[in-house]
Amino acid sequence: MSKARGILSQSILFSGLPETDINALLSIAIEKPVSTGELIFSEGDSGDGFYVTIEGLIKVYKLSTEGKEQILHMFGPGEPFGEVPVFSGEAFPASAEGIKKSRILFFPRRAFRDLIAQNPSVAMNMLAVLSRRLRNFTVQVENLSLKEVPARLAGYFLLQSEEQNSEDTITLNISKGHLASFLGTIPETLSRMLRKMNEQGLIEVESRKIRILDRQGLEELAEFGKMET
């Protein structure tokens, strides 16, 4: 678990913990491989623990009664998911699936709660993560309900630019189909928006590379949702 140890010690959930605490966490963790498209848990399943992604990419999503998928979050290396039931003791409120071949660590709920009872600093880290998740989810709900697709897409590019520490070029680590689902639209609409942004000189698309040509224009689009026709 050498890679898992490194990922855990640098993760947003456990960063800053001493090696003894990382060892304690690894002692209760169960490593699991995940294939592309493999279901990890379904909405309504008992929340008997949570997960941390070691490598790959995991999506958390909900399905409408008509079967339409809405991606809520996507988690890469070092990011926890399914952690809410650790405190609430309730069922998972959404489903999780591997977007690509991945490896994850599973932390059983009872063993983890016993561990944090002895180490409050772990609980404080987790509360900080949950607070950030709540803020991000609030922004996503606002975007889906109040903003049009062009504004959501522009906002996504700006967020990825920030997370990838790149002013002018970002890399899409998910398919356009998954991106469309995350933005609450369909692939055809997403392709049309990408083409329009390209034509208007906001971005340049090269396969999975998105080059930002006009950051101010992209920021205005994310804020106001207006595109030239």
C-alpha positions as CSV (number, residue, x, y, z in Angstrom):
1,M,0.0,0.0,0.0
2,S,3.0,2.3,-0.5
3,K,1.1,4.4,-3.1
4,A,-2.0,4.5,-0.9
5,R,0.1,5.7,2.0
6,G,1.4,8.6,-0.1
7,I,-2.0,9.5,-1.4
8,L,-3.6,9.4,2.0
9,S,-0.9,11.6,3.6
10,Q,-1.5,14.3,0.9
11,S,-5.3,14.0,0.7
12,I,-7.6,16.8,1.7
13,L,-9.0,14.6,4.4
14,F,-5.9,13.4,6.1
15,S,-3.2,15.9,5.2
16,G,-1.1,17.0,8.2
17,L,-1.6,13.8,10.2
18,P,1.4,12.2,11.6
19,E,2.6,8.8,10.3
20,T,1.2,6.9,13.2
21,D,-2.3,8.1,12.3
22,I,-1.8,7.3,8.6
23,N,-0.7,3.8,9.7
24,A,-3.8,3.5,11.9
25,L,-6.0,4.5,8.9
26,L,-4.3,2.0,6.6
27,S,-4.8,-0.7,9.2
28,I,-8.6,-0.5,8.9
29,A,-8.7,0.3,5.1
30,I,-9.7,-2.3,2.5
31,E,-8.2,-1.8,-1.0
32,K,-10.5,-2.5,-3.9
33,P,-10.0,-2.4,-7.7
34,V,-12.7,-0.7,-9.8
35,S,-13.3,-1.4,-13.5
36,T,-14.5,1.2,-15.9
37,G,-18.3,1.3,-15.5
38,E,-18.3,-0.8,-12.3
39,L,-20.9,0.2,-9.7
40,I,-19.4,0.8,-6.3
41,F,-22.7,1.5,-4.5
42,S,-26.2,2.4,-5.4
43,E,-28.5,5.1,-4.0
44,G,-30.3,3.6,-1.1
45,D,-27.6,1.1,-0.2
46,S,-26.6,1.0,3.5
47,G,-23.9,3.6,4.3
48,D,-21.6,1.1,6.0
49,G,-18.4,3.1,5.2
50,F,-16.8,5.6,2.9
51,Y,-14.1,5.6,0.2
52,V,-10.9,7.4,-0.9
53,T,-9.8,7.3,-4.5
54,I,-6.2,6.1,-4.9
55,E,-6.0,6.2,-8.7
56,G,-8.5,6.7,-11.5
57,L,-11.7,8.6,-11.5
58,I,-15.1,8.0,-9.8
59,K,-18.4,9.7,-10.5
60,V,-21.2,10.1,-8.0
61,Y,-24.6,10.6,-9.6
62,K,-28.4,10.3,-9.4
63,L,-30.9,8.9,-11.8
64,S,-34.3,10.5,-12.5
65,T,-37.4,8.4,-12.7
66,E,-37.0,8.6,-16.5
67,G,-33.5,7.2,-16.2
68,K,-31.7,10.5,-17.0
69,E,-28.3,10.7,-15.3
70,Q,-27.1,13.8,-13.4
71,I,-23.5,13.7,-12.3
72,L,-23.1,15.4,-8.9
73,H,-19.4,15.0,-8.3
74,M,-16.2,13.5,-9.9
75,F,-13.4,12.4,-7.6
76,G,-9.8,11.7,-8.5
77,P,-6.8,10.6,-6.4
78,G,-6.8,11.6,-2.8
79,E,-10.5,12.6,-2.8
80,P,-13.0,11.0,-0.4
81,F,-16.5,10.1,-1.4
82,G,-19.6,8.5,0.3
83,E,-18.5,10.0,3.6
84,V,-21.8,11.6,4.8
85,P,-23.3,8.3,6.1
86,V,-20.3,7.9,8.4
87,F,-21.9,10.6,10.6
88,S,-25.6,10.3,9.7
89,G,-25.8,6.5,9.8
90,E,-28.2,6.6,6.8
91,A,-28.2,5.2,3.3
92,F,-26.1,6.5,0.5
93,P,-28.0,9.4,-1.1
94,A,-26.6,8.8,-4.6
95,S,-24.7,6.1,-6.6
96,A,-21.0,5.8,-7.4
97,E,-19.3,4.3,-10.4
98,G,-15.9,4.1,-11.9
99,I,-15.4,6.4,-14.9
100,K,-12.1,4.7,-15.7
101,K,-10.1,1.9,-14.2
102,S,-9.4,2.8,-10.6
103,R,-8.3,1.8,-7.2
104,I,-10.0,2.9,-4.0
105,L,-9.7,2.4,-0.3
106,F,-12.8,1.5,1.7
107,F,-13.0,2.6,5.4
108,P,-15.7,0.6,7.4
109,R,-18.0,3.0,9.3
110,R,-17.7,1.4,12.7
111,A,-13.9,1.0,12.7
112,F,-13.5,4.6,11.4
113,R,-15.7,6.1,14.1
114,D,-13.7,4.2,16.7
115,L,-10.6,5.7,15.3
116,I,-11.8,9.3,15.2
117,A,-13.1,9.0,18.7
118,Q,-9.4,8.6,19.7
119,N,-8.1,11.3,17.2
120,P,-10.3,14.4,17.0
121,S,-8.0,16.0,14.4
122,V,-9.2,13.5,11.8
123,A,-12.8,14.5,12.5
124,M,-11.9,18.2,12.1
125,N,-10.4,17.5,8.7
126,M,-13.5,15.7,7.6
127,L,-15.8,18.5,8.8
128,A,-13.8,20.9,6.7
129,V,-14.2,18.7,3.7
130,L,-17.9,18.3,4.2
131,S,-18.3,22.1,4.5
132,R,-16.5,22.6,1.2
133,R,-18.6,20.0,-0.4
134,L,-21.8,21.7,0.8
135,R,-20.6,25.0,-0.7
136,N,-19.7,23.4,-4.0
137,F,-23.0,21.6,-4.1
138,T,-24.9,24.8,-3.4
139,V,-23.1,26.5,-6.4
140,Q,-23.9,23.5,-8.6
141,V,-27.6,23.6,-7.7
142,E,-27.7,27.3,-8.4
143,N,-26.0,26.9,-11.8
144,L,-28.3,24.1,-12.9
145,S,-31.4,25.9,-11.8
146,L,-30.6,29.5,-12.7
147,K,-27.9,29.5,-15.4
148,E,-28.0,28.4,-19.0
149,V,-25.6,25.8,-20.5
150,P,-23.1,28.3,-21.9
151,A,-22.6,29.9,-18.4
152,R,-22.3,26.5,-16.8
153,L,-19.7,25.4,-19.3
154,A,-17.7,28.6,-19.0
155,G,-17.7,28.3,-15.2
156,Y,-16.5,24.7,-15.5
157,F,-13.6,25.7,-17.6
158,L,-12.6,28.5,-15.2
159,L,-12.8,26.1,-12.2
160,Q,-10.7,23.5,-14.0
161,S,-8.2,26.3,-14.9
162,E,-7.9,27.1,-11.2
163,E,-7.7,23.4,-10.0
164,Q,-5.1,22.5,-12.7
165,N,-3.1,25.7,-11.9
166,S,-3.1,26.7,-15.6
167,E,-4.0,30.1,-16.9
168,D,-4.4,29.2,-20.6
169,T,-4.7,25.4,-21.1
170,I,-6.7,22.8,-19.3
171,T,-7.1,19.1,-19.9
172,L,-10.5,17.3,-19.8
173,N,-10.1,14.2,-17.8
174,I,-13.6,13.0,-18.6
175,S,-15.5,12.2,-21.8
176,K,-17.8,14.8,-23.3
177,G,-20.7,12.6,-22.5
178,H,-19.8,12.7,-18.8
179,L,-19.2,16.4,-18.9
180,A,-22.6,16.9,-20.5
181,S,-24.2,14.9,-17.7
182,F,-22.3,16.9,-15.1
183,L,-23.6,20.2,-16.6
184,G,-27.1,18.9,-16.9
185,T,-27.4,18.9,-20.7
186,I,-26.9,16.5,-23.6
187,P,-23.8,15.8,-25.7
188,E,-25.3,17.4,-28.8
189,T,-25.9,20.7,-26.9
190,L,-22.4,20.5,-25.4
191,S,-20.8,20.1,-28.8
192,R,-22.7,23.0,-30.2
193,M,-21.6,25.3,-27.3
194,L,-18.0,24.2,-27.7
195,R,-18.2,25.1,-31.4
196,K,-19.7,28.5,-30.7
197,M,-17.1,29.3,-28.0
198,N,-14.4,28.3,-30.5
199,E,-15.9,30.4,-33.3
200,Q,-16.2,33.5,-31.0
201,G,-12.5,33.2,-29.9
202,L,-13.2,32.3,-26.3
203,I,-11.4,28.9,-26.4
204,E,-9.6,26.7,-28.8
205,V,-10.5,23.0,-28.7
206,E,-7.9,20.3,-29.6
207,S,-9.3,16.9,-28.6
208,R,-9.2,16.9,-24.7
209,K,-7.1,20.1,-24.6
210,I,-9.0,23.3,-24.1
211,R,-6.9,26.5,-24.6
212,I,-8.4,29.6,-23.0
213,L,-8.0,32.5,-25.5
214,D,-10.2,35.2,-23.9
215,R,-10.4,34.7,-20.1
216,Q,-12.3,38.0,-19.5
217,G,-14.9,36.9,-22.1
218,L,-15.2,33.5,-20.5
219,E,-15.6,35.1,-17.0
220,E,-18.4,37.4,-18.4
221,L,-20.1,34.4,-20.0
222,A,-19.9,32.4,-16.7
223,E,-21.4,35.4,-14.9
224,F,-24.1,36.6,-17.3
225,G,-24.6,33.6,-19.6
226,K,-24.7,35.7,-22.8
227,M,-23.3,34.5,-26.1
228,E,-23.2,36.3,-29.4
229,T,-25.5,34.8,-31.9
